[in-house]
Amino acid sequence: MKKNLTIILLFFTIYNTSYFWMQLPFPWSIVFGLFIYSSFLFLLVWLIYQIAYFYIGKKENKRKRVTTIVLILLVFIQGYFFPSIYNFEKSIEGKNLFTAHYEGVANCMFLVKLKESQQFKTESFCFGSESKTGNYQIKNDTIHFYFDDYPTYEEKYTYGVLKENSSINKKKFSKLLYYKKKTDSIPLKMVITKNILLESFGK
């Protein structure tokens, strides 16, 4: 029982500190992502095993198996409904005022987050993760992104256009057209999932 509890608590700790592990450079972020996916698969198989032996195993071991089953279920529930029991991103980087996401092939994701501190963060998830940060500036319905850490030529001209309304004050935008460079004719059509820019800047 002690061994089972140690394994579950170890995975629980690693999963809930994913914020730090996902900051690792490529390819370590891929390694960590594969570890998390394989760990959940292992827990699922382990859960099925524990439930099966609860019914066919020895009576004196059933109490221990119930405890293990409950702990594994709690890890699954927490992992599904709550990405982390503590929001490290908010505590370290600040509150998100605006978020938008784009989902590509193979469930690859691209996220844009505008922070309260006038900083932004982009995140790419596709067989691993990559994040970039910088400062942003809003002019009418256009968001200009200024990347940190030696941006590429394309990143120097990255911008996004808010769609569905004519003024950012109304907060009724549903899409962000994300252009990686000036010459882009087909932007990423990102879905806006949060927009409280008005409340924070008092516009």
VMD Tcl script that draws the C-alpha trace (Angstrom):
set ca {
  {0.00 0.00 0.00}
  {2.83 2.37 0.88}
  {4.43 1.75 -2.52}
  {1.15 2.49 -4.31}
  {0.68 5.70 -2.36}
  {4.23 6.82 -3.18}
  {3.71 6.26 -6.93}
  {0.40 8.15 -6.96}
  {1.75 11.08 -4.90}
  {4.84 11.31 -7.11}
  {2.76 11.53 -10.28}
  {0.36 13.98 -8.57}
  {3.28 16.26 -7.66}
  {4.91 16.13 -11.09}
  {1.60 16.77 -12.88}
  {0.70 19.74 -10.67}
  {4.07 21.36 -11.28}
  {3.72 21.00 -15.07}
  {4.04 24.78 -15.44}
  {7.75 24.54 -14.66}
  {8.42 21.34 -16.60}
  {6.78 22.75 -19.73}
  {9.29 25.63 -19.71}
  {12.05 23.17 -20.56}
  {13.61 23.70 -24.01}
  {12.93 21.43 -26.95}
  {13.12 18.40 -27.00}
  {12.74 18.02 -23.23}
  {9.25 19.51 -23.33}
  {8.27 16.69 -25.73}
  {9.79 14.12 -23.37}
  {7.77 15.55 -20.48}
  {4.56 15.61 -22.56}
  {5.04 11.96 -23.50}
  {5.73 11.13 -19.87}
  {2.44 12.73 -18.76}
  {0.41 10.96 -21.47}
  {2.03 7.59 -20.78}
  {1.56 8.09 -17.01}
  {-2.16 8.68 -17.43}
  {-2.35 5.57 -19.61}
  {-0.48 3.62 -16.94}
  {-2.87 4.90 -14.25}
  {-5.85 3.87 -16.38}
  {-4.52 0.32 -16.81}
  {-3.64 0.22 -13.11}
  {-7.15 1.38 -12.20}
  {-8.74 -1.38 -14.31}
  {-6.38 -3.92 -12.71}
  {-7.29 -2.77 -9.19}
  {-11.02 -2.88 -9.90}
  {-10.76 -6.36 -11.44}
  {-8.83 -7.79 -8.51}
  {-11.18 -6.09 -6.07}
  {-13.85 -8.55 -7.23}
  {-11.72 -11.65 -7.78}
  {-8.92 -11.14 -5.26}
  {-8.58 -12.08 -1.63}
  {-11.04 -10.56 0.80}
  {-8.36 -9.26 3.18}
  {-6.80 -7.12 0.40}
  {-10.02 -5.41 -0.66}
  {-9.68 -2.49 1.75}
  {-6.24 -1.63 0.40}
  {-7.50 -1.87 -3.18}
  {-10.43 0.46 -2.42}
  {-7.98 3.07 -1.10}
  {-5.82 2.74 -4.23}
  {-8.87 2.94 -6.53}
  {-10.15 6.09 -4.79}
  {-6.73 7.80 -4.99}
  {-6.33 7.02 -8.70}
  {-9.85 8.28 -9.41}
  {-9.11 11.50 -7.53}
  {-5.99 12.04 -9.66}
  {-8.05 11.52 -12.84}
  {-10.79 13.90 -11.68}
  {-8.30 16.58 -10.70}
  {-6.38 16.18 -13.97}
  {-9.55 16.42 -16.07}
  {-11.31 19.32 -14.33}
  {-8.36 21.26 -12.88}
  {-5.06 21.53 -14.81}
  {-3.31 22.38 -11.54}
  {-4.36 22.76 -7.93}
  {-2.40 26.04 -7.85}
  {-2.24 28.57 -10.68}
  {1.51 29.13 -10.96}
  {1.10 31.04 -14.23}
  {-1.16 33.67 -12.69}
  {1.03 34.00 -9.62}
  {4.28 34.38 -11.59}
  {3.22 36.01 -14.88}
  {0.11 37.92 -13.83}
  {-3.57 37.82 -14.72}
  {-4.76 37.06 -18.25}
  {-6.88 39.89 -19.66}
  {-7.32 38.33 -23.08}
  {-6.93 34.80 -24.41}
  {-7.43 33.30 -27.86}
  {-6.67 29.88 -29.29}
  {-6.32 28.13 -32.62}
  {-6.56 24.38 -33.11}
  {-4.79 22.87 -36.10}
  {-4.32 19.34 -37.38}
  {-3.54 16.49 -34.96}
  {-5.01 18.62 -32.13}
  {-2.04 20.99 -32.25}
  {-2.83 24.20 -30.37}
  {-1.62 27.80 -30.56}
  {-2.53 30.21 -27.75}
  {-2.20 33.97 -27.31}
  {-2.47 35.50 -23.84}
  {-2.41 39.22 -23.04}
  {-1.33 39.94 -19.49}
  {-2.22 42.69 -17.04}
  {1.38 43.92 -17.12}
  {1.20 44.85 -20.83}
  {3.08 41.67 -21.65}
  {1.93 38.78 -23.81}
  {2.70 35.11 -24.11}
  {2.25 32.78 -27.06}
  {2.21 29.02 -26.57}
  {2.41 26.24 -29.16}
  {1.49 22.66 -28.28}
  {2.21 20.00 -30.87}
  {4.17 16.92 -29.79}
  {5.82 19.25 -27.28}
  {5.51 22.88 -26.29}
  {7.11 26.21 -27.07}
  {6.39 29.58 -25.52}
  {7.46 33.13 -26.37}
  {6.92 36.40 -24.55}
  {7.03 40.11 -25.24}
  {5.09 43.36 -24.94}
  {1.92 44.32 -26.77}
  {0.24 47.54 -27.80}
  {-3.38 48.01 -28.82}
  {-4.33 50.54 -31.48}
  {-8.04 50.61 -32.31}
  {-8.86 47.02 -33.35}
  {-5.23 45.96 -33.89}
  {-2.86 44.35 -31.40}
  {0.85 44.75 -32.12}
  {3.19 42.13 -30.68}
  {6.80 42.98 -29.83}
  {8.74 39.82 -29.05}
  {11.60 39.54 -26.55}
  {14.86 37.66 -27.02}
  {16.02 38.44 -30.55}
  {12.83 38.04 -32.59}
  {13.05 36.75 -36.13}
  {12.40 39.07 -39.06}
  {8.83 37.78 -39.31}
  {8.16 38.25 -35.59}
  {9.11 41.92 -35.77}
  {5.91 42.54 -37.71}
  {3.48 40.24 -35.94}
  {0.04 41.68 -35.29}
  {-3.55 40.64 -34.70}
  {-6.84 42.14 -35.82}
  {-9.95 41.85 -33.67}
  {-13.08 41.01 -35.62}
  {-16.89 41.20 -35.21}
  {-17.09 44.78 -33.93}
  {-15.69 48.17 -34.81}
  {-14.46 49.17 -31.34}
  {-12.51 47.36 -28.66}
  {-14.62 49.17 -26.04}
  {-17.64 46.97 -26.73}
  {-15.81 43.74 -25.88}
  {-17.90 41.74 -28.34}
  {-15.13 40.36 -30.51}
  {-15.29 36.67 -31.26}
  {-12.17 36.21 -33.41}
  {-8.57 37.33 -33.53}
  {-6.94 37.29 -36.97}
  {-3.30 36.58 -36.17}
  {-0.73 37.66 -38.78}
  {2.82 36.39 -38.32}
  {4.22 38.91 -40.80}
  {3.19 41.90 -42.89}
  {2.89 39.90 -46.11}
  {0.56 37.25 -44.65}
  {-2.60 37.05 -46.73}
  {-4.19 34.21 -44.75}
  {-4.04 34.74 -40.97}
  {-4.73 32.26 -38.22}
  {-8.40 32.62 -37.29}
  {-8.25 32.34 -33.52}
  {-11.27 32.00 -31.24}
  {-11.37 34.52 -28.38}
  {-12.07 32.76 -25.09}
  {-11.58 35.67 -22.70}
  {-11.61 39.46 -23.06}
  {-11.63 41.77 -20.05}
  {-9.32 44.40 -21.52}
  {-11.98 47.05 -21.02}
  {-12.24 46.45 -17.29}
  {-8.49 46.63 -16.76}
  {-7.62 49.68 -18.82}
  {-10.79 51.61 -18.02}
  {-11.57 52.36 -21.63}
}
mol new
graphics top color blue
foreach p $ca { graphics top sphere $p radius 0.5 }
foreach p [lrange $ca 0 end-1] q [lrange $ca 1 end] { graphics top cylinder $p $q radius 0.2 }
display resetview
